[in-house]
Amino acid sequence: MKIFFAPMQGFTDFVYRNLFKEFFLGVEKFFTPFLRVENSQVRKKDIIDIEKSDNYQNTIPQLIANSKDEVEIIAQEILKLGFENCDINFGCPFPQQTFKKRGAGILTFPDKVAEVLKATEKIPELKFSIKMRLGNLDKNECLNLVDIINDTKLEFVTIHPRISKQMYNGEIQLEMFSKLSTLIQHPIVYNGDLKTKEDIQNITTQFPNIKAVMIGRGLLADPFLAQNFESDKNGFDAKIYLNFFNRLIEGYLAEYQNSEVMALNKIKTFLSFAPSKISTKHVKTIQKARSISQFISQLAVALNSTT
Ligand SMILES: Cc1cc2nc3c(=O)[nH]c(=O)nc-3n(C[C@H](O)[C@H](O)[C@H](O)COP(=O)(O)O)c2cc1C
Protein backbone atom coordinates (compact mmCIF):
# COMPACT_ATOMS: atom_id res chain seq x y z
CA MET A 1 0.00 0.00 0.00
CA LYS A 2 1.35 3.39 -0.98
CA ILE A 3 1.56 6.04 1.72
CA PHE A 4 1.30 9.75 0.93
CA PHE A 5 2.21 12.57 3.34
CA ALA A 6 -0.78 14.90 3.71
CA PRO A 7 -0.37 18.64 3.22
CA MET A 8 -0.25 20.41 6.58
CA GLN A 9 -0.15 24.20 6.42
CA GLY A 10 2.45 25.48 8.89
CA PHE A 11 4.13 22.08 9.29
CA THR A 12 5.04 20.27 6.10
CA ASP A 13 6.99 23.10 4.51
CA PHE A 14 10.09 22.45 2.41
CA VAL A 15 12.38 22.37 5.47
CA TYR A 16 10.30 19.59 6.99
CA ARG A 17 9.64 17.67 3.77
CA ASN A 18 13.25 17.65 2.62
CA LEU A 19 14.57 16.53 5.99
CA PHE A 20 11.87 13.92 6.44
CA LYS A 21 13.05 12.25 3.23
CA GLU A 22 16.61 12.26 4.49
CA PHE A 23 15.66 10.53 7.74
CA PHE A 24 12.67 8.28 7.05
CA LEU A 25 11.49 5.86 4.41
CA GLY A 26 8.10 4.64 3.33
CA VAL A 27 6.42 7.78 2.01
CA GLU A 28 5.89 7.83 -1.71
CA LYS A 29 4.51 11.33 -2.31
CA PHE A 30 4.63 14.56 -0.33
CA PHE A 31 1.84 17.10 -0.78
CA THR A 32 2.69 20.73 -0.15
CA PRO A 33 0.48 23.06 1.85
CA PHE A 34 -1.82 24.89 -0.57
CA LEU A 35 -0.64 27.71 -2.81
CA ARG A 36 -3.05 30.61 -3.11
CA VAL A 37 -3.59 33.75 -5.15
CA GLU A 38 -3.28 37.14 -3.50
CA ASN A 39 -3.65 40.34 -5.54
CA SER A 40 -3.87 38.35 -8.76
CA GLN A 41 -0.55 36.55 -8.19
CA VAL A 42 0.59 33.43 -6.42
CA ARG A 43 1.95 34.34 -2.99
CA LYS A 44 5.75 34.58 -3.24
CA LYS A 45 6.16 32.61 -0.02
CA ASP A 46 4.15 29.72 -1.53
CA ILE A 47 6.30 29.66 -4.66
CA ILE A 48 9.50 29.61 -2.61
CA ASP A 49 8.17 26.68 -0.59
CA ILE A 50 7.64 24.47 -3.62
CA GLU A 51 10.73 25.73 -5.42
CA LYS A 52 12.93 24.61 -2.54
CA SER A 53 11.61 21.04 -2.64
CA ASP A 54 14.54 18.67 -3.09
CA ASN A 55 12.72 16.35 -5.45
CA TYR A 56 10.08 17.56 -7.88
CA GLN A 57 8.97 14.02 -8.82
CA ASN A 58 7.79 12.98 -5.39
CA THR A 59 6.42 16.39 -4.43
CA ILE A 60 2.85 17.34 -5.34
CA PRO A 61 2.11 21.04 -5.03
CA GLN A 62 -1.44 21.77 -3.94
CA LEU A 63 -3.52 24.77 -4.98
CA ILE A 64 -6.68 26.30 -3.57
CA ALA A 65 -8.91 28.25 -5.96
CA ASN A 66 -12.49 29.35 -6.55
CA SER A 67 -12.33 30.23 -10.25
CA LYS A 68 -10.77 29.20 -13.52
CA ASP A 69 -8.50 32.24 -13.42
CA GLU A 70 -7.08 31.32 -10.02
CA VAL A 71 -6.46 27.74 -11.13
CA GLU A 72 -4.64 28.91 -14.23
CA ILE A 73 -2.50 31.46 -12.40
CA ILE A 74 -1.30 28.91 -9.84
CA ALA A 75 -1.04 25.88 -12.10
CA GLN A 76 1.03 27.79 -14.68
CA GLU A 77 3.46 28.74 -11.95
CA ILE A 78 3.69 25.12 -10.78
CA LEU A 79 4.26 23.97 -14.34
CA LYS A 80 6.87 26.65 -15.00
CA LEU A 81 8.93 25.39 -12.08
CA GLY A 82 9.00 21.89 -13.54
CA PHE A 83 6.50 19.94 -11.45
CA GLU A 84 4.50 17.13 -13.03
CA ASN A 85 1.55 17.00 -10.64
CA CYS A 86 -0.90 19.39 -9.06
CA ASP A 87 -3.49 18.70 -6.38
CA ILE A 88 -6.61 20.80 -5.90
CA ASN A 89 -7.86 21.54 -2.40
CA PHE A 90 -11.59 20.91 -1.96
CA GLY A 91 -11.24 20.24 1.75
CA CYS A 92 -10.01 23.24 3.73
CA PRO A 93 -12.70 23.81 6.43
CA PHE A 94 -11.65 27.27 7.62
CA PRO A 95 -14.26 30.03 7.10
CA GLN A 96 -11.60 32.36 5.69
CA GLN A 97 -11.50 30.03 2.67
CA THR A 98 -14.96 28.40 2.71
CA PHE A 99 -16.81 31.77 2.73
CA LYS A 100 -15.04 32.56 -0.53
CA LYS A 101 -16.08 29.22 -2.04
CA ARG A 102 -12.59 27.83 -1.76
CA GLY A 103 -11.54 24.54 -0.14
CA ALA A 104 -14.53 22.65 1.22
CA GLY A 105 -16.62 25.80 0.68
CA ILE A 106 -16.77 25.08 -3.04
CA LEU A 107 -18.46 21.69 -2.52
CA THR A 108 -21.88 23.31 -2.05
CA PHE A 109 -21.64 24.82 -5.55
CA PRO A 110 -21.41 22.24 -8.35
CA ASP A 111 -21.09 25.00 -10.99
CA LYS A 112 -18.01 26.38 -9.26
CA VAL A 113 -16.50 22.89 -8.92
CA ALA A 114 -17.14 22.38 -12.64
CA GLU A 115 -15.47 25.71 -13.47
CA VAL A 116 -12.38 24.89 -11.43
CA LEU A 117 -12.10 21.37 -12.83
CA LYS A 118 -12.68 22.54 -16.39
CA ALA A 119 -9.72 24.89 -16.00
CA THR A 120 -7.42 21.89 -15.62
CA GLU A 121 -7.97 21.08 -19.31
CA LYS A 122 -6.08 24.25 -20.19
CA ILE A 123 -2.91 22.85 -18.62
CA PRO A 124 -2.71 19.32 -20.02
CA GLU A 125 1.00 19.07 -19.14
CA LEU A 126 0.10 18.73 -15.45
CA LYS A 127 -1.42 15.62 -13.90
CA PHE A 128 -4.21 16.82 -11.62
CA SER A 129 -5.75 15.24 -8.55
CA ILE A 130 -8.22 16.51 -5.97
CA LYS A 131 -8.42 16.23 -2.20
CA MET A 132 -11.97 16.60 -0.94
CA ARG A 133 -14.23 16.37 2.06
CA LEU A 134 -17.70 14.83 1.75
CA GLY A 135 -19.22 18.26 1.84
CA ASN A 136 -19.09 21.69 3.38
CA LEU A 137 -22.48 21.84 5.10
CA ASP A 138 -23.80 18.36 4.41
CA LYS A 139 -22.22 14.99 3.71
CA ASN A 140 -24.49 14.44 0.69
CA GLU A 141 -23.02 17.39 -1.20
CA CYS A 142 -20.36 15.16 -2.71
CA LEU A 143 -23.02 13.09 -4.47
CA ASN A 144 -23.93 16.08 -6.66
CA LEU A 145 -20.33 16.28 -7.82
CA VAL A 146 -19.77 12.71 -8.94
CA ASP A 147 -20.50 13.33 -12.64
CA ILE A 148 -18.32 16.43 -12.78
CA ILE A 149 -15.47 14.58 -11.10
CA ASN A 150 -15.84 11.55 -13.34
CA ASP A 151 -15.86 13.77 -16.44
CA THR A 152 -12.51 15.32 -15.47
CA LYS A 153 -9.14 13.75 -16.21
CA LEU A 154 -7.72 13.08 -12.76
CA GLU A 155 -4.88 10.92 -11.46
CA PHE A 156 -6.71 10.15 -8.23
CA VAL A 157 -9.18 11.56 -5.74
CA THR A 158 -8.31 11.78 -2.06
CA ILE A 159 -11.31 11.64 0.25
CA HIS A 160 -11.27 12.91 3.83
CA PRO A 161 -14.66 11.61 5.02
CA ARG A 162 -15.80 14.55 7.11
CA ILE A 163 -17.69 17.82 6.53
CA SER A 164 -16.32 21.25 7.38
CA LYS A 165 -17.89 21.78 10.77
CA GLN A 166 -16.26 18.58 11.99
CA MET A 167 -12.87 20.16 11.31
CA TYR A 168 -10.33 17.38 11.96
CA ASN A 169 -11.92 15.64 14.91
CA GLY A 170 -15.53 14.71 14.34
CA GLU A 171 -16.46 11.14 13.60
CA ILE A 172 -15.17 9.76 10.28
CA GLN A 173 -18.11 8.92 7.99
CA LEU A 174 -17.01 5.63 6.51
CA GLU A 175 -20.36 4.70 5.06
CA MET A 176 -20.38 7.77 2.83
CA PHE A 177 -16.71 7.21 2.01
CA SER A 178 -17.64 3.73 0.86
CA LYS A 179 -20.50 5.02 -1.29
CA LEU A 180 -18.54 7.86 -2.84
CA SER A 181 -15.48 5.74 -3.54
CA THR A 182 -17.61 3.31 -5.54
CA LEU A 183 -19.28 6.08 -7.52
CA ILE A 184 -16.05 7.86 -8.43
CA GLN A 185 -14.31 6.18 -11.33
CA HIS A 186 -10.82 7.50 -10.55
CA PRO A 187 -8.37 5.77 -8.21
CA ILE A 188 -9.21 6.61 -4.60
CA VAL A 189 -6.89 7.66 -1.79
CA TYR A 190 -8.20 7.41 1.77
CA ASN A 191 -7.31 10.12 4.30
CA GLY A 192 -8.21 10.51 7.95
CA ASP A 193 -7.17 9.47 11.45
CA LEU A 194 -4.57 6.84 10.54
CA LYS A 195 -2.21 6.85 13.49
CA THR A 196 -0.89 3.31 13.76
CA LYS A 197 0.09 0.40 11.53
CA GLU A 198 -3.12 -1.30 12.60
CA ASP A 199 -5.20 1.69 11.49
CA ILE A 200 -3.61 1.47 8.03
CA GLN A 201 -4.11 -2.27 7.93
CA ASN A 202 -7.77 -2.01 8.95
CA ILE A 203 -8.67 0.59 6.35
CA THR A 204 -6.89 -1.22 3.54
CA THR A 205 -8.56 -4.49 4.52
CA GLN A 206 -11.95 -2.81 4.62
CA PHE A 207 -11.35 -1.01 1.30
CA PRO A 208 -9.00 -3.20 -0.71
CA ASN A 209 -9.49 -1.14 -3.86
CA ILE A 210 -7.97 2.08 -2.59
CA LYS A 211 -4.82 3.18 -4.39
CA ALA A 212 -3.07 4.72 -1.39
CA VAL A 213 -3.56 6.16 2.05
CA MET A 214 -2.68 9.73 2.93
CA ILE A 215 -1.49 10.48 6.45
CA GLY A 216 -0.92 13.81 8.17
CA ARG A 217 -0.97 13.96 11.96
CA GLY A 218 -0.04 10.29 12.30
CA LEU A 219 3.25 10.87 10.47
CA LEU A 220 4.01 14.10 12.30
CA ALA A 221 3.64 12.27 15.61
CA ASP A 222 5.40 9.12 14.46
CA PRO A 223 7.66 9.70 11.47
CA PHE A 224 8.62 6.00 11.58
CA LEU A 225 5.01 4.99 10.84
CA ALA A 226 5.32 4.56 7.07
CA GLN A 227 8.61 2.69 7.14
CA ASN A 228 7.40 0.48 9.96
CA PHE A 229 4.26 -0.33 7.99
CA GLU A 230 6.27 -1.11 4.89
CA SER A 231 8.82 -3.30 6.64
CA ASP A 232 6.40 -4.77 9.17
CA LYS A 233 8.52 -3.55 12.06
CA ASN A 234 7.69 -1.65 15.21
CA GLY A 235 10.33 0.82 16.03
CA PHE A 236 10.72 4.31 17.34
CA ASP A 237 14.38 5.22 17.49
CA ALA A 238 14.62 8.10 19.96
CA LYS A 239 18.15 8.96 18.80
CA ILE A 240 17.09 9.33 15.19
CA TYR A 241 14.00 11.32 16.20
CA LEU A 242 16.14 13.68 18.28
CA ASN A 243 18.67 14.06 15.51
CA PHE A 244 15.82 14.84 13.11
CA PHE A 245 14.65 17.60 15.44
CA ASN A 246 18.16 18.97 15.74
CA ARG A 247 18.37 19.22 11.98
CA LEU A 248 14.88 20.75 11.75
CA ILE A 249 16.00 23.47 14.15
CA GLU A 250 19.11 24.09 12.04
CA GLY A 251 16.85 24.34 8.99
CA TYR A 252 14.55 26.87 10.65
CA LEU A 253 17.50 28.87 12.01
CA ALA A 254 18.74 29.17 8.44
CA GLU A 255 15.26 30.23 7.32
CA TYR A 256 14.93 32.86 10.05
CA GLN A 257 18.36 34.48 9.65
CA ASN A 258 19.62 32.72 12.78
CA SER A 259 16.88 34.11 15.03
CA GLU A 260 16.81 31.66 17.93
CA VAL A 261 13.49 33.06 19.17
CA MET A 262 11.79 32.47 15.84
CA ALA A 263 13.29 29.01 15.33
CA LEU A 264 12.37 28.03 18.88
CA ASN A 265 8.79 29.26 18.49
CA LYS A 266 8.47 27.40 15.23
CA ILE A 267 9.83 24.12 16.53
CA LYS A 268 7.58 24.33 19.60
CA THR A 269 4.51 24.23 17.34
CA PHE A 270 5.47 20.66 16.43
CA LEU A 271 4.78 19.68 20.05
CA SER A 272 1.06 19.69 19.25
CA PHE A 273 1.94 16.50 17.36
CA ALA A 274 4.32 14.99 19.89
CA PRO A 275 4.76 11.22 19.79
CA SER A 276 2.22 9.46 22.00
CA LYS A 277 5.07 8.05 24.08
CA ILE A 278 5.91 11.55 25.34
CA SER A 279 3.65 12.37 28.28
CA THR A 280 1.58 15.57 28.43
CA LYS A 281 3.63 16.58 31.45
CA HIS A 282 6.83 16.31 29.45
CA VAL A 283 5.29 18.20 26.53
CA LYS A 284 4.43 21.06 28.91
CA THR A 285 7.98 21.15 30.23
CA ILE A 286 9.50 21.20 26.75
CA GLN A 287 7.02 23.92 25.76
CA LYS A 288 8.58 26.16 28.42
CA ALA A 289 12.13 25.84 27.04
CA ARG A 290 13.75 29.26 26.77
CA SER A 291 16.52 28.29 24.41
CA ILE A 292 17.12 25.76 21.68
CA SER A 293 19.60 23.85 23.82
CA GLN A 294 17.00 23.62 26.61
CA PHE A 295 14.41 22.44 24.10
CA ILE A 296 16.68 19.67 22.83
CA SER A 297 17.84 18.54 26.25
CA GLN A 298 14.27 18.42 27.56
CA LEU A 299 13.12 16.56 24.48
CA ALA A 300 15.95 14.06 25.07
CA VAL A 301 14.89 13.61 28.70
CA ALA A 302 11.28 13.05 27.64
CA LEU A 303 12.25 10.50 25.00
CA ASN A 304 14.65 8.66 27.30
CA SER A 305 12.17 8.39 30.09
CA THR A 306 9.83 6.46 27.82
CA THR A 307 12.21 4.18 25.91
C1 LIG B 1 -2.55 22.10 10.92
C2 LIG B 1 -3.18 21.50 9.70
C3 LIG B 1 -2.92 22.04 8.44
C4 LIG B 1 -3.50 21.49 7.29
N1 LIG B 1 -3.21 22.02 6.04
C5 LIG B 1 -3.79 21.47 4.92
C6 LIG B 1 -3.51 21.96 3.61
O1 LIG B 1 -2.74 22.90 3.39
N2 LIG B 1 -4.13 21.34 2.56
C7 LIG B 1 -4.98 20.28 2.74
O2 LIG B 1 -5.51 19.74 1.77
N3 LIG B 1 -5.24 19.79 3.96
C8 LIG B 1 -4.65 20.35 5.05
N4 LIG B 1 -4.90 19.81 6.27
C9 LIG B 1 -5.68 18.56 6.36
C10 LIG B 1 -4.74 17.36 6.32
O3 LIG B 1 -4.07 17.28 5.08
C11 LIG B 1 -5.53 16.05 6.53
O4 LIG B 1 -6.55 15.98 5.57
C12 LIG B 1 -6.15 15.97 7.92
O5 LIG B 1 -5.22 16.32 8.92
C13 LIG B 1 -6.71 14.56 8.18
O6 LIG B 1 -5.68 13.61 8.02
P1 LIG B 1 -4.89 12.99 9.30
O7 LIG B 1 -5.93 12.46 10.22
O8 LIG B 1 -4.00 11.92 8.72
O9 LIG B 1 -4.12 14.11 9.92
C14 LIG B 1 -4.34 20.37 7.42
C15 LIG B 1 -4.61 19.82 8.69
C16 LIG B 1 -4.05 20.38 9.82
C17 LIG B 1 -4.35 19.76 11.17
The ligand as a Gaussian input file, in Angstrom:
#p B3LYP/6-31G(d) Opt

LIG

0 1
 C       -2.550000      22.098000      10.921000
 C       -3.182000      21.497000       9.703000
 C       -2.921000      22.036000       8.442000
 C       -3.499000      21.495000       7.286000
 N       -3.213000      22.022000       6.043000
 C       -3.786000      21.466000       4.925000
 C       -3.505000      21.959000       3.608000
 O       -2.738000      22.903000       3.388000
 N       -4.130000      21.340000       2.562000
 C       -4.977000      20.278000       2.742000
 O       -5.505000      19.738000       1.766000
 N       -5.241000      19.793000       3.958000
 C       -4.650000      20.349000       5.046000
 N       -4.903000      19.809000       6.271000
 C       -5.676000      18.558000       6.362000
 C       -4.739000      17.362000       6.316000
 O       -4.074000      17.284000       5.078000
 C       -5.527000      16.055000       6.528000
 O       -6.545000      15.975000       5.568000
 C       -6.155000      15.970000       7.919000
 O       -5.218000      16.317000       8.924000
 C       -6.710000      14.561000       8.178000
 O       -5.678000      13.611000       8.018000
 P       -4.888000      12.991000       9.297000
 O       -5.927000      12.465000      10.225000
 O       -4.003000      11.915000       8.717000
 O       -4.120000      14.107000       9.917000
 C       -4.341000      20.368000       7.419000
 C       -4.613000      19.824000       8.687000
 C       -4.047000      20.377000       9.825000
 C       -4.353000      19.759000      11.173000

